Amino acid sequence: ITQRNSSAETSNTITVNAAENATANVTISDVNIKTRNAAVSTNGKGNVNIELDGTNTLKSRVDHAALEKNSDGNQGKLTITDENENGKLIATGGSDAAGIGGGYCGDGNDITIAGGKVTATGGNYGAGIGGGGHGNGKNITITDGEVTAIGGLNGAGIGGGLRNNGEKITVSGDATLKVQGGPTDAWDGAGAGIGNGGYITEELTPVNGAETEPDTSNLTTGKIEYYAPGADMTKDKPTSTTLGSRQPEPASPGETAAPVEYR
């Protein structure tokens, strides 16, 4: 699916329906969508593979994720790929929704990113990748590519939206991942980088979302960088970094790597 003039935003949307026991393979190339609904939505019980070509910008408004996976408990997997290594995705969800994953009260489950330069930003109360506001995020896997996941207000970078949880997160291979939970407000705590959304106790005390340690047993040359809520990810240093088991050697003899704070 290609947009003729990607320099101008379109309100046209893309809906992919995958039948049970089937896989829908879709390539999006230089699309630029801004809409009240989900810019791209996947439905049905089958699997959906989305290949990225060129620069693709998706923006949705209230209650909808930019790339929305509509989970009914029996839906298949959503996989984002970049086989030609020329793809980029910028997904910005609306309020109460994830960048990639669930809309309002929607879970964001069974999502894999296997390549591309992907930036996913949740709207207020939504995760960057995972649940929308009041939604969970689980079975989320990053195997390759350069991925940045930023939670909206109270939402996790990867995992749960406001007051909900994230679990079963895997980062492997050559994946380079940057995560940032959304900030706190007067009611609920900040979201985790990877894990749960912020919440409030019965005593009306804001509590930050708990971090969930991702499975990095197969992370090799990749890494995960965690940024504090509200930090400038282009200028500020990460609060901590997790490195894979096989990092590149220094560029020249005698050169040493920068200090790293291990999780």
C-alpha positions as CSV (number, residue, x, y, z in Angstrom):
1,I,0.0,0.0,0.0
2,T,1.6,3.2,-1.2
3,Q,0.5,6.8,-0.8
4,R,0.9,8.9,-3.9
5,N,1.9,12.1,-2.1
6,S,3.3,11.2,1.3
7,S,4.3,14.8,2.0
8,A,0.6,15.5,2.8
9,E,-1.3,13.8,5.5
10,T,-4.3,11.7,4.6
11,S,-7.2,10.7,6.8
12,N,-7.7,7.5,4.9
13,T,-7.1,4.4,7.0
14,I,-5.8,0.9,6.5
15,T,-7.7,-2.1,7.9
16,V,-6.3,-5.6,7.7
17,N,-8.5,-8.6,8.4
18,A,-6.8,-12.0,8.7
19,A,-8.9,-15.1,8.7
20,E,-8.3,-17.8,11.3
21,N,-5.3,-20.1,10.3
22,A,-4.3,-17.6,7.7
23,T,-1.5,-14.9,7.4
24,A,-2.0,-11.5,5.8
25,N,1.2,-10.1,4.4
26,V,1.0,-6.3,3.8
27,T,3.7,-3.8,2.8
28,I,3.2,-0.1,3.6
29,S,5.4,2.3,1.7
30,D,5.7,6.0,2.5
31,V,2.2,6.4,4.0
32,N,1.4,9.5,6.1
33,I,-1.9,9.0,7.9
34,K,-3.5,11.2,10.6
35,T,-7.1,10.3,11.6
36,R,-9.7,10.2,14.3
37,N,-9.6,6.4,14.1
38,A,-6.8,3.9,14.1
39,A,-4.4,4.8,11.2
40,V,-3.8,1.1,10.7
41,S,-5.8,-1.6,12.4
42,T,-5.5,-5.4,12.3
43,N,-8.4,-7.6,13.0
44,G,-9.4,-11.3,12.9
45,K,-7.9,-14.4,14.4
46,G,-5.1,-14.8,11.8
47,N,-1.6,-13.5,11.8
48,V,-0.6,-10.1,10.2
49,N,2.9,-9.3,8.9
50,I,3.6,-5.7,8.1
51,E,6.6,-4.9,6.0
52,L,8.0,-1.4,6.2
53,D,9.3,0.4,3.1
54,G,10.3,4.1,3.2
55,T,9.1,6.4,5.9
56,N,5.6,5.7,7.3
57,T,4.0,8.1,9.8
58,L,0.8,7.0,11.6
59,K,-1.1,9.3,14.0
60,S,-4.4,8.6,15.6
61,R,-6.6,10.5,18.0
62,V,-8.6,9.8,21.2
63,D,-9.1,6.1,22.1
64,H,-7.2,4.7,19.1
65,A,-3.6,3.4,18.7
66,A,-1.7,4.5,15.6
67,L,-1.1,0.8,14.7
68,E,-3.9,-0.9,16.5
69,K,-4.0,-4.6,17.2
70,N,-7.6,-5.4,18.1
71,S,-7.3,-8.2,20.6
72,D,-10.3,-10.3,21.4
73,G,-8.4,-13.0,23.3
74,N,-8.1,-15.3,20.2
75,Q,-6.4,-13.1,17.7
76,G,-3.1,-14.1,16.0
77,K,0.2,-12.3,16.0
78,L,1.2,-8.9,14.7
79,T,4.8,-8.9,13.2
80,I,6.6,-5.8,11.9
81,T,9.4,-6.5,9.5
82,D,11.9,-4.6,7.3
83,E,13.4,-7.2,4.9
84,N,14.9,-4.5,2.6
85,E,16.4,-2.6,5.5
86,N,15.0,0.6,4.3
87,G,11.9,1.0,6.4
88,K,10.9,3.4,9.1
89,L,7.7,3.7,11.2
90,I,6.7,6.6,13.4
91,A,3.5,5.6,15.3
92,T,1.8,8.1,17.7
93,G,-1.3,7.0,19.5
94,G,-4.2,9.1,20.7
95,S,-5.2,9.7,24.3
96,D,-6.0,6.5,26.1
97,A,-4.2,4.4,23.5
98,A,-0.8,2.9,22.7
99,G,1.5,3.9,19.8
100,I,1.5,0.2,18.7
101,G,-1.0,-2.1,20.5
102,G,-4.3,-1.5,22.2
103,G,-6.8,1.3,22.0
104,Y,-8.9,2.5,25.0
105,C,-9.2,-0.4,27.5
106,G,-7.6,-2.6,24.9
107,D,-4.7,-5.0,25.5
108,G,-1.7,-5.1,23.3
109,N,-0.6,-8.7,23.1
110,D,1.4,-10.9,20.8
111,I,3.4,-8.2,19.0
112,T,6.8,-8.8,17.4
113,I,9.2,-6.2,15.9
114,A,11.7,-7.9,13.7
115,G,13.4,-5.0,12.0
116,G,13.2,-1.4,10.9
117,K,13.6,2.0,12.6
118,V,10.5,2.1,14.8
119,T,9.4,4.9,17.1
120,A,6.2,4.2,19.1
121,T,4.7,6.9,21.4
122,G,1.6,6.3,23.5
123,G,-1.0,8.9,24.0
124,N,-1.9,9.9,27.6
125,Y,-2.4,6.8,29.7
126,G,-1.2,4.4,26.9
127,A,2.0,2.4,26.5
128,G,4.4,3.1,23.7
129,I,4.1,-0.6,22.7
130,G,1.5,-2.6,24.5
131,G,-1.8,-1.7,26.3
132,G,-3.9,1.3,25.8
133,G,-5.3,3.2,28.8
134,H,-6.4,0.5,31.4
135,G,-5.0,-2.2,29.1
136,N,-2.3,-4.8,29.6
137,G,0.6,-5.6,27.3
138,K,2.2,-9.1,27.1
139,N,4.0,-11.4,24.8
140,I,5.9,-8.5,23.1
141,T,9.2,-9.4,21.4
142,I,11.9,-7.2,19.8
143,T,14.3,-9.3,17.7
144,D,16.0,-6.7,15.5
145,G,15.9,-3.1,14.4
146,E,16.2,0.2,16.1
147,V,13.2,0.6,18.4
148,T,12.2,3.5,20.6
149,A,9.2,3.0,22.9
150,I,7.8,6.0,24.8
151,G,4.9,5.7,27.2
152,G,2.2,8.4,27.4
153,L,1.2,10.0,30.7
154,N,1.4,7.1,33.3
155,G,1.9,4.5,30.6
156,A,4.9,2.1,30.3
157,G,7.4,2.4,27.4
158,I,6.7,-1.3,26.7
159,G,4.0,-3.1,28.6
160,G,0.8,-1.8,30.4
161,G,-1.1,1.3,30.1
162,L,-2.5,3.3,33.1
163,R,-3.0,1.0,36.1
164,N,-2.3,-2.1,34.2
165,N,0.5,-4.6,33.7
166,G,3.2,-5.7,31.3
167,E,4.7,-9.1,31.2
168,K,6.5,-11.6,29.0
169,I,8.7,-9.1,27.2
170,T,11.6,-10.4,25.2
171,V,14.5,-8.6,23.6
172,S,17.0,-10.6,21.5
173,G,19.5,-10.7,18.7
174,D,20.8,-7.3,17.3
175,A,17.9,-5.3,18.6
176,T,18.7,-1.8,19.8
177,L,16.0,-0.6,22.1
178,K,15.3,2.7,23.9
179,V,12.5,2.8,26.5
180,Q,10.9,5.5,28.5
181,G,7.9,5.4,30.8
182,G,5.4,8.2,30.8
183,P,5.5,10.8,33.6
184,T,3.4,11.0,36.7
185,D,0.5,13.3,37.3
186,A,-1.5,14.5,40.4
187,W,-3.2,11.1,40.5
188,D,-1.2,8.2,39.2
189,G,2.5,7.3,39.2
190,A,4.9,7.2,36.3
191,G,5.0,4.3,33.9
192,A,7.9,1.8,33.9
193,G,10.4,1.6,31.0
194,I,9.4,-2.0,30.6
195,G,6.6,-3.3,32.8
196,N,3.5,-1.8,34.4
197,G,1.7,1.5,34.1
198,G,1.5,3.9,37.1
199,Y,-1.4,3.6,39.5
200,I,-2.9,5.1,42.7
201,T,-3.5,3.4,46.0
202,E,-6.7,3.4,48.0
203,E,-5.1,6.0,50.1
204,L,-4.8,8.2,47.0
205,T,-1.0,7.9,46.8
206,P,0.6,7.8,43.3
207,V,2.8,4.8,42.8
208,N,5.2,4.3,39.9
209,G,4.7,1.2,37.7
210,A,6.9,-1.7,38.6
211,E,9.7,-2.6,36.2
212,T,9.5,-6.1,34.6
213,E,12.9,-7.6,33.7
214,P,12.7,-8.6,30.1
215,D,14.1,-11.9,28.8
216,T,17.5,-11.0,27.3
217,S,19.0,-14.5,27.3
218,N,19.4,-14.3,23.5
219,L,20.4,-10.7,23.2
220,T,23.8,-10.7,21.4
221,T,25.1,-7.5,19.8
222,G,22.0,-5.5,20.8
223,K,21.3,-3.4,23.9
224,I,18.5,-1.8,25.9
225,E,18.7,1.8,27.2
226,Y,16.4,3.0,29.9
227,Y,15.5,6.7,30.1
228,A,13.8,8.5,33.0
229,P,10.3,9.8,32.5
230,G,10.5,13.3,31.1
231,A,14.1,13.0,30.0
232,D,15.3,14.3,26.6
233,M,16.2,11.0,24.9
234,T,18.3,12.9,22.3
235,K,20.5,14.7,24.8
236,D,20.2,13.0,28.3
237,K,22.1,9.9,29.2
238,P,20.2,6.7,30.0
239,T,19.7,5.9,33.6
240,S,20.8,2.3,32.9
241,T,21.8,0.1,30.0
242,T,21.6,-3.7,29.4
243,L,24.1,-5.0,26.9
244,G,23.9,-8.2,24.9
245,S,26.5,-11.0,25.3
246,R,28.5,-10.2,22.2
247,Q,29.3,-6.5,21.9
248,P,31.6,-5.1,19.1
249,E,35.2,-4.7,19.9
250,P,36.7,-1.2,20.3
251,A,37.5,0.5,16.9
252,S,41.2,0.7,17.5
253,P,43.9,-0.8,19.7
254,G,43.9,0.8,23.2
255,E,40.5,2.3,22.8
256,T,38.1,1.6,25.7
257,A,34.3,1.5,25.7
258,A,32.3,4.2,27.5
259,P,31.4,3.2,31.1
260,V,28.1,1.4,31.3
261,E,25.8,1.0,34.3
262,Y,24.5,-2.6,34.2
263,R,21.1,-3.6,35.3
